[in-house]
Amino acid sequence: QLMVVTSGPGGGKSTLLKEIAISQSQNDQGCVAVYLHARDILDSKDIVQTAAAALSKLAHDSPTDVYEEVRSAKLLLLVDGLDELASLDDREAVISRLREAHGANGARVILGSRPESNPRILASLSDFHTYSISPLRAGQIRSFFGKWFKGNADKASKLLTALRDKGVIGKLPKTPMTMTLVAIVYESKEDL
């Protein structure tokens, strides 16, 4: 189970990976979910030890104690930021190490990255199932603002109307990050 989740900047990859980590940590099914950055994998000599070290910081336990628990568990590695590694060799090394962790330890891997176009990296990811996060649709944007301004449906409606009237909505990236920034600006100024 090797997967890669792609989206443009602000598209929700990091949030999705963190939400999966939280969700999996609340389901006691013998699975240990660990959120890591691709740089952590690149710098790692032992991915299980790296995962244990990351978890020990959260649990305030010693890395050794956590390692003893983690090494026999089903590991879910949620690795973000592959696209943030500038070197193609570094990206390939991370992909290779994740594939090795899957083969040797049975670790499941979900890798987050912006869409990749380099043929070398695409070839390295050929055995990963690829999923893309689509831009938000109109109904999702309406729902997003409704939840943002919960208890004030009028404010959410006015924001959507202002975005349409000013011709801005069609020009904005339809990402959670952009909609968050729009909501913050509107909330502070009541105008766009």
C-alpha positions as CSV (number, residue, x, y, z in Angstrom):
1,Q,0.0,0.0,0.0
2,L,2.0,2.9,-1.4
3,M,0.0,6.0,-2.2
4,V,0.8,9.6,-3.2
5,V,-1.7,12.4,-2.7
6,T,-1.2,15.5,-4.9
7,S,-2.6,19.0,-5.1
8,G,-1.3,22.4,-5.8
9,P,-0.1,24.8,-3.1
10,G,-2.6,25.3,-0.4
11,G,-4.7,22.4,-1.7
12,G,-4.9,20.6,1.6
13,K,-2.2,17.9,1.4
14,S,-0.6,18.6,4.8
15,T,-4.0,19.0,6.5
16,L,-5.2,15.7,5.0
17,L,-2.1,13.8,6.2
18,K,-2.3,15.3,9.7
19,E,-6.1,14.5,9.9
20,I,-5.3,10.9,8.9
21,A,-2.6,10.7,11.6
22,I,-5.1,12.0,14.2
23,S,-7.9,9.8,13.0
24,Q,-5.7,6.7,13.0
25,S,-4.3,7.4,16.4
26,Q,-7.8,7.5,17.8
27,N,-8.7,4.1,16.3
28,D,-6.9,1.5,18.3
29,Q,-6.5,-1.1,15.5
30,G,-2.8,-1.9,16.1
31,C,-1.8,0.7,13.6
32,V,0.7,3.4,14.5
33,A,0.4,6.5,12.3
34,V,3.3,8.9,12.1
35,Y,3.4,12.3,10.3
36,L,6.9,13.1,9.0
37,H,8.5,15.4,6.5
38,A,10.3,14.0,3.5
39,R,13.5,15.6,4.9
40,D,13.1,13.4,8.0
41,I,13.1,10.3,5.7
42,L,16.1,11.6,3.7
43,D,18.1,12.2,6.9
44,S,17.1,8.8,8.4
45,K,19.2,5.8,8.7
46,D,16.3,3.8,10.2
47,I,12.8,4.9,9.4
48,V,11.3,3.0,12.3
49,Q,13.7,4.8,14.7
50,T,12.8,8.1,13.0
51,A,9.1,7.4,13.5
52,A,9.7,6.5,17.1
53,A,11.7,9.7,17.7
54,A,8.8,11.8,16.2
55,L,6.2,10.0,18.3
56,S,8.3,10.2,21.5
57,K,8.3,14.0,21.2
58,L,4.5,13.9,21.1
59,A,4.1,11.3,23.9
60,H,6.9,12.7,26.1
61,D,8.3,9.2,26.3
62,S,11.8,8.0,25.6
63,P,12.6,7.2,22.0
64,T,13.8,3.8,23.1
65,D,10.5,2.9,24.8
66,V,8.5,4.1,21.9
67,Y,10.8,2.2,19.5
68,E,10.1,-1.0,21.3
69,E,6.4,-0.5,20.8
70,V,6.6,0.8,17.2
71,R,8.9,-1.8,15.7
72,S,6.3,-4.6,16.0
73,A,3.3,-2.4,15.1
74,K,1.7,-1.9,11.7
75,L,3.2,1.4,10.7
76,L,1.4,4.1,8.6
77,L,3.9,6.7,7.4
78,L,2.3,10.0,6.4
79,V,5.1,11.8,4.6
80,D,4.7,15.4,3.5
81,G,6.8,17.7,1.4
82,L,8.4,15.5,-1.3
83,D,8.2,18.4,-3.7
84,E,10.0,20.7,-1.2
85,L,13.2,18.7,-1.7
86,A,15.1,20.6,-4.4
87,S,17.3,17.7,-5.6
88,L,15.8,15.0,-7.8
89,D,18.3,12.6,-6.3
90,D,17.0,13.4,-2.8
91,R,13.4,12.9,-4.0
92,E,14.3,9.5,-5.5
93,A,16.1,8.5,-2.3
94,V,13.0,9.3,-0.2
95,I,10.8,7.3,-2.5
96,S,13.2,4.4,-2.4
97,R,13.4,4.4,1.4
98,L,9.7,4.5,1.7
99,R,9.4,1.6,-0.7
100,E,12.0,-0.3,1.4
101,A,10.0,0.4,4.6
102,H,6.9,-0.9,2.9
103,G,8.7,-4.1,1.7
104,A,10.8,-4.8,4.8
105,N,8.4,-3.6,7.6
106,G,5.1,-3.8,5.9
107,A,4.7,-0.1,6.5
108,R,1.8,1.6,4.6
109,V,2.8,4.9,3.1
110,I,0.9,8.0,2.1
111,L,3.2,10.6,0.5
112,G,2.1,14.2,-0.1
113,S,3.4,16.3,-2.9
114,R,2.5,18.9,-5.5
115,P,1.9,17.3,-8.9
116,E,5.1,16.0,-10.3
117,S,6.1,16.3,-14.0
118,N,9.7,15.1,-13.9
119,P,10.0,11.8,-15.8
120,R,12.6,10.4,-13.3
121,I,10.3,11.1,-10.3
122,L,7.2,9.8,-12.1
123,A,9.1,6.6,-12.9
124,S,10.1,6.3,-9.2
125,L,6.4,6.7,-8.2
126,S,5.1,4.2,-10.7
127,D,4.1,1.6,-8.1
128,F,2.4,4.2,-5.9
129,H,-1.3,4.7,-6.3
130,T,-1.9,8.3,-7.1
131,Y,-4.8,10.4,-5.8
132,S,-5.4,14.1,-6.5
133,I,-7.2,16.6,-4.3
134,S,-9.4,18.6,-6.6
135,P,-10.1,22.3,-6.3
136,L,-13.1,23.2,-4.2
137,R,-16.5,23.3,-6.1
138,A,-19.0,26.1,-5.6
139,G,-21.1,24.1,-3.1
140,Q,-17.9,23.2,-1.1
141,I,-16.9,26.9,-1.0
142,R,-20.4,27.8,0.2
143,S,-20.2,25.1,2.9
144,F,-16.7,26.2,3.9
145,F,-17.8,29.8,4.5
146,G,-20.9,28.6,6.2
147,K,-18.8,26.6,8.7
148,W,-16.3,29.4,9.0
149,F,-19.0,31.9,10.0
150,K,-21.1,29.4,11.9
151,G,-24.0,31.1,13.6
152,N,-23.9,33.9,11.1
153,A,-25.2,32.6,7.8
154,D,-25.9,36.2,6.6
155,K,-22.2,37.0,6.8
156,A,-21.2,33.9,4.8
157,S,-23.9,34.8,2.2
158,K,-22.7,38.4,2.0
159,L,-19.1,37.2,1.4
160,L,-20.1,34.9,-1.4
161,T,-22.2,37.7,-3.0
162,A,-19.3,40.1,-2.7
163,L,-16.9,37.6,-4.3
164,R,-19.3,37.1,-7.2
165,D,-20.3,40.8,-7.6
166,K,-16.6,41.9,-7.8
167,G,-15.7,39.1,-10.2
168,V,-13.1,37.7,-7.8
169,I,-14.4,34.2,-7.2
170,G,-13.5,33.1,-10.7
171,K,-10.0,34.4,-10.4
172,L,-9.1,32.8,-7.1
173,P,-7.5,29.4,-6.6
174,K,-10.2,27.2,-5.2
175,T,-8.1,25.8,-2.4
176,P,-8.8,25.6,1.4
177,M,-5.8,27.9,2.0
178,T,-7.1,30.6,-0.3
179,M,-10.7,30.4,1.1
180,T,-9.2,30.6,4.7
181,L,-7.3,33.8,3.8
182,V,-10.4,35.3,2.1
183,A,-12.5,34.5,5.2
184,I,-9.9,36.1,7.5
185,V,-9.7,39.3,5.5
186,Y,-13.5,39.5,5.2
187,E,-14.0,38.8,8.9
188,S,-11.5,41.6,9.9
189,K,-12.7,44.2,7.4
190,E,-16.3,43.2,6.4
191,D,-15.2,44.0,2.9
192,L,-12.9,42.7,0.1
